[in-house]
Amino acid sequence: MLYFFIFICYNLFGDSMLTMKDVIQDGHPTLRKRAKEVKWPLSEKNLNKLRDMMAFIENSQNDEMAEKYNLRPGVGLAAPQINKSLKMFCMKTLDEDFEIMHQYAVVNPKIISFSEAKTYLPGGEGCLSVDEETTGIVLRSKKIRANAYFVDLETGKGVYKEMKLSGYPGIVFQHEYDHLLGILFIDKIEPNMPKASPIQFKLPETKEEENL
């Protein structure tokens, strides 16, 4: 199954807290639409939606909160998954070496370069908008370059810049980016085991890492 990382994250929530009931499932038409460009600068409404999305991810990675609110663990969430056809998503994950945190609120992304070299998650990908038991091997580019607005969720300000990603964070970015194109990972499942090299996760050294 898809690897997820568990973090100890606590947040204060109001009525806008997202739960699994807000995450639409495969078969809903919004998941198959190409998302619309987000007007920049961000409206307060869209900024708060990004904050809610990041809070959902952090909650889902917390054992206590996930159990209390019956959340499936995840490392990313795209606006179309909460029935908002907008080009924005959030992600939060460590890399495969458990060293660098990749936490981004992304608006109007465009992947401008895909490496020819491919990789994949050896246990397969999963998705909050697809049945939990459904996983599959998906070939992804080992390295990508993308342009996007990267938003500071505290201040609401963003910077349009190019970012290079590789390995596991690159896979997460590509997975969420596909949502903005109306594509689900199940559309890309490989029928046979690919010859590409899979992501190699470092052996766990702490209790948190053992929760993979």
N, C-alpha and C positions, 0 to 999 in steps of 0.2 A: 504494500500500500504506500501511498505518497508519504514522504517523510515530513513530519511537522516538528517544530521546535516549541518547547514550553518555556514561557517566561513568567516571572512573578510581576504582574502589572496590575495596579489598582487605579480606577478612575471613578470620578463622580458623575452620576448620570441623572438626567431629567427624563421628561416624557419622550425624548427623542431617541432613547437607547434602542439600538437595533438588535433583534433576535432572529432566530432561524425562520420565524413566520414572515419576516420581511424579505427573505431571500427566495426569489422565484426559481422554479424548477424547470428542467428540460421539458419542452413542449409549450412553454409560454412564448408568445410571439416576440416580445421585447428582446429575448436572448438571441434572436436571429436577425435583428436589424443592425445596420451599420449606425453606430452612435453619431450624434451630432457634435460639431465643434462647440466648445464652451466659450462663451463671451468673456473676454479679458479686458480689464481686471475682473476678478471673481466677484460675483454678487455675494451678499451675506448668506443668502440661502444656500448657494453652492459650496461656500466655505464651510458652513455648518454641516452640510451633508458629508463632505470629506472628513470632517472631525468625527462624525458618527461612524463612518466606515472604518477609520483607524481604531476607534474605540472598540468596535466589534472585533477586529482582529486581535487586539490586545486582550480583550475579555476571553476570546476563544482559546488563547494560549495560556490562560490561567486556570489551573485545575478546579479551584473552588468556584470561580465564576462560571466556568463552562458547565459544571455539574448543576449549579443552582439554576441556570437559565437554559439548560439543555442545548448548549452550543456545540456544533461540530468544530474541531480545531482547524484553523486555516492560517495561511501566511499571506493571503491577498484577497482583495474584494474589489470588483469593478462595479461602476455605477449601474450598468445594465442588469446586474444581478439583483439589485434592489428596485428594479423596474424604472430606472431613470436612464433614458437613452442618451447619455452624455459621455464625451471622451475624457473620462477621468477614472483613476483607480488608486488604491492604496496597497502597499505591501510592507511587510515587516518580517525579516528573517536574518539569521546569521548565515554566513557562507558555510560551505561544506567542511571547513577546518575549525568551525566554531570560534572564529577570531574577529571577524568584521561584521558589524550590524549594518544591514541594508534596510533602512526605514524611509520610505518615500511616499509623498502624496503627489501624484502625477496628473497633469492636465494637458490635454491636446498633444499626446505623444506621437512621434513618428519614428519608427525604426528605419534608419537610413543605410545600415550596413549589416549584413548577416555573413558570418564566416562560413566557408564551405565545409569546414570540419564540423561534425555533428557529435552530439552526446545525448544522453537520456537518463532518466531516473531508473535504476535497476528494479525497483519495486513497482514502477508505474506511477502515473499521475492520477489524481482524483480531483474532484471539484465540488464546492458547496452547492452548486446548482444541478448536480447530477447525483443519482442514488449513491449512498455512501458505499455500497458494496461494489460499485462499478469503478474499476481502475484499468489502466492500460499503458503500454509502452508507447511513448511519443518521441519521435526524433526532433531535437531542437538544435539550433546553432550553438556551438561552443562559446562564441563571442558575438556580441552585437554592439552597435553604436546607435544611440537614439537621441533625438532632440525633443525637449518637452519643457513645460513650466513645472518646476519643482517647488512646492509650496511649503512654507513654514506655517504649520497649523496653529502656532501660538499667536503669531502676528498677522497671519493672513496674507503676508507678502510672498511673492514668488519670483523666481529667476528663470529666464528661458536660457537653457544651456544644453550642451552635448554631454552625454554620459556614456561611458564604456562599461559594459557588464559582461561577466563570464561565469561559467560554472553554474552552481545552483541558483544564485540570485538572478542570473541571466535567464534561466528556465522559468522562474517565477514571473519575471517581467514579460517574457514572451507569452506565457499562459494568460496573463491578465490583458495584455495587448490584444490577443485574439478575441477576447470578449467584446472589445470595441468594434471589431469587424464582423460580429455576428457569428463567430466560430467557437465551437466547444472542443475540448480535447478529444472527445469521443469521435469527432470527425477525422482525427489524424492518427488513430491507434494503428500501430504496425501489426500486420497479421502474423509476422514471423520476427524472431529475435534479430535485431539489427547487428551489423558487424562493427558499428561505431563503439568507441570506448564509453562506458557509463560513468556517471558521476561517482567519485570515490569519496565517501564520507570518512572522516577521521574516527578512529575507535573512541568510544565514550570514555571520559576520564572523571566526570562528575555525575552526581545524581540527576541533575537537569539534563545532561546529555544522554543518560540512559533512558530517558523518557521518549526518545525518538521512536 
